Amino acid sequence: MDLIKIYDLKKDIKTISDIQSATTNTDDYGLVPENGLFCSDEWWAAVDQGVIEKHTIDGFISRVYKTGHNDFDQFDIKANDTTTSWGMMGRKEYYVIGNKIKLVYVMQKNKKKFYKGDSCESKQILTIEVQNVEGIPPFPFPGFEMA
């Protein structure tokens, strides 16, 4: 079963810019730049060399839903006997229940812990690949621009 890439952090200029800005311009928000500023050449080198460990989830989309004030698209991945929840990245049409998915992420330290019991780390998605959905062009498609 062929998978197609629907999200690539390296091409997500808005997310990179937002996290870098929060990291460099605030005391409480953003990520701890212990291996370079998020998505800098130094940071990517740390990912490529395994200094920042990549984690891969291979499974199936088991649920698609909205959270927050019904304005945040999420999906669940069922892999082995574990279900994890993620925010949708890329085109929403590809998130079809039952479709095969491969998600690669890294863990990064947050500058601040806001709630008791919160983790001081957050998952940062690097890539998402899914089973192709008939009639939808692969990523990046003609005219693609990530906001």
C-alpha positions as CSV (number, residue, x, y, z in Angstrom):
1,M,0.0,0.0,0.0
2,D,1.6,3.2,-1.2
3,L,1.7,6.2,1.2
4,I,1.9,9.8,0.1
5,K,3.4,12.7,2.1
6,I,0.7,15.2,3.1
7,Y,2.7,17.2,5.6
8,D,6.4,18.1,5.9
9,L,7.5,20.5,8.7
10,K,10.4,21.7,6.5
11,K,7.8,23.3,4.2
12,D,5.5,24.7,7.0
13,I,6.9,28.3,7.1
14,K,4.1,29.6,9.3
15,T,4.6,27.0,12.0
16,I,8.3,27.4,11.9
17,S,8.1,31.2,12.1
18,D,5.5,31.1,14.9
19,I,7.5,28.8,17.1
20,Q,10.8,30.6,16.4
21,S,9.2,33.9,17.2
22,A,7.7,32.6,20.5
23,T,11.1,31.1,21.4
24,T,13.1,34.2,20.8
25,N,10.7,36.9,21.8
26,T,9.0,35.6,24.9
27,D,10.0,34.2,28.3
28,D,7.1,31.7,28.7
29,Y,6.3,30.5,25.2
30,G,8.2,28.5,22.6
31,L,10.7,25.7,22.9
32,V,14.0,25.4,24.8
33,P,16.7,25.8,22.0
34,E,19.0,23.2,23.5
35,N,20.0,21.9,20.1
36,G,19.7,25.1,18.1
37,L,16.7,27.2,17.3
38,F,13.7,25.1,16.2
39,C,14.0,24.2,12.5
40,S,17.4,26.0,12.1
41,D,20.1,24.2,10.2
42,E,21.7,23.3,13.5
43,W,18.4,21.8,14.8
44,W,17.8,19.8,11.6
45,A,21.4,18.5,11.8
46,A,20.7,17.3,15.4
47,V,17.6,15.5,14.1
48,D,19.5,13.9,11.2
49,Q,22.3,12.8,13.5
50,G,19.9,11.3,16.1
51,V,20.8,13.8,18.8
52,I,17.1,14.7,18.7
53,E,15.5,11.3,18.5
54,K,12.8,10.7,15.9
55,H,9.8,8.6,16.8
56,T,7.6,6.9,14.2
57,I,4.0,5.7,14.5
58,D,2.7,3.3,11.8
59,G,-0.9,2.6,12.1
60,F,-4.4,3.5,11.0
61,I,-6.6,6.6,11.4
62,S,-9.2,5.4,13.9
63,R,-11.1,8.7,14.6
64,V,-11.5,12.2,13.1
65,Y,-13.0,14.9,15.2
66,K,-12.9,18.5,16.4
67,T,-11.9,19.8,19.8
68,G,-11.7,23.2,21.6
69,H,-14.7,25.3,20.5
70,N,-15.3,22.9,17.7
71,D,-12.6,24.6,15.7
72,F,-9.5,22.4,16.1
73,D,-9.3,19.4,13.8
74,Q,-7.8,16.3,15.4
75,F,-7.4,12.6,14.6
76,D,-6.4,9.5,16.4
77,I,-3.9,6.8,15.3
78,K,-4.4,3.3,16.4
79,A,-1.0,1.4,16.3
80,N,-0.7,-2.0,17.9
81,D,-2.7,-1.6,21.1
82,T,-2.1,2.1,21.5
83,T,-4.2,5.1,20.4
84,T,-2.6,8.6,20.2
85,S,-4.3,11.9,19.3
86,W,-2.8,14.5,17.0
87,G,-3.7,17.8,15.4
88,M,-4.3,17.6,11.7
89,M,-1.6,19.1,9.5
90,G,-1.9,19.5,5.8
91,R,-5.0,18.8,3.7
92,K,-7.9,17.5,5.8
93,E,-9.3,15.4,3.0
94,Y,-6.6,12.8,3.5
95,Y,-7.7,12.0,7.1
96,V,-10.1,9.2,6.4
97,I,-11.0,6.6,9.1
98,G,-9.3,3.3,8.3
99,N,-6.6,4.7,6.2
100,K,-3.0,3.7,6.8
101,I,-0.8,6.5,8.3
102,K,2.8,7.0,9.2
103,L,3.7,10.0,11.4
104,V,7.2,11.0,12.4
105,Y,7.8,13.3,15.3
106,V,10.3,14.5,17.8
107,M,10.0,15.5,21.5
108,Q,11.0,19.1,22.4
109,K,11.1,20.8,25.8
110,N,8.7,23.7,26.3
111,K,10.0,26.8,28.0
112,K,7.3,26.7,30.6
113,K,4.9,24.3,32.1
114,F,1.4,25.9,32.4
115,Y,-0.7,23.4,34.3
116,K,0.1,21.1,37.2
117,G,0.7,17.6,35.7
118,D,1.5,18.9,32.3
119,S,4.6,17.5,30.5
120,C,7.5,19.9,30.0
121,E,7.8,18.4,26.5
122,S,5.7,18.6,23.4
123,K,5.5,16.4,20.3
124,Q,6.6,18.2,17.1
125,I,5.4,16.5,13.9
126,L,8.1,16.2,11.2
127,T,6.2,14.4,8.5
128,I,2.8,12.7,7.9
129,E,2.2,10.1,5.2
130,V,-1.1,8.5,4.5
131,Q,-2.8,6.1,2.1
132,N,-3.7,7.9,-1.0
133,V,-7.4,9.0,-1.3
134,E,-8.8,8.6,-4.8
135,G,-9.0,11.8,-6.7
136,I,-6.8,14.0,-4.4
137,P,-3.5,15.0,-5.8
138,P,-0.3,14.2,-3.8
139,F,1.6,16.8,-1.7
140,P,2.8,19.2,-2.8
141,F,0.2,19.7,-5.5
142,P,0.1,22.5,-8.2
143,G,-0.6,25.9,-6.6
144,F,0.3,24.6,-3.1
145,E,1.3,27.3,-0.6
146,M,1.4,26.6,3.2
147,A,0.2,29.7,5.1
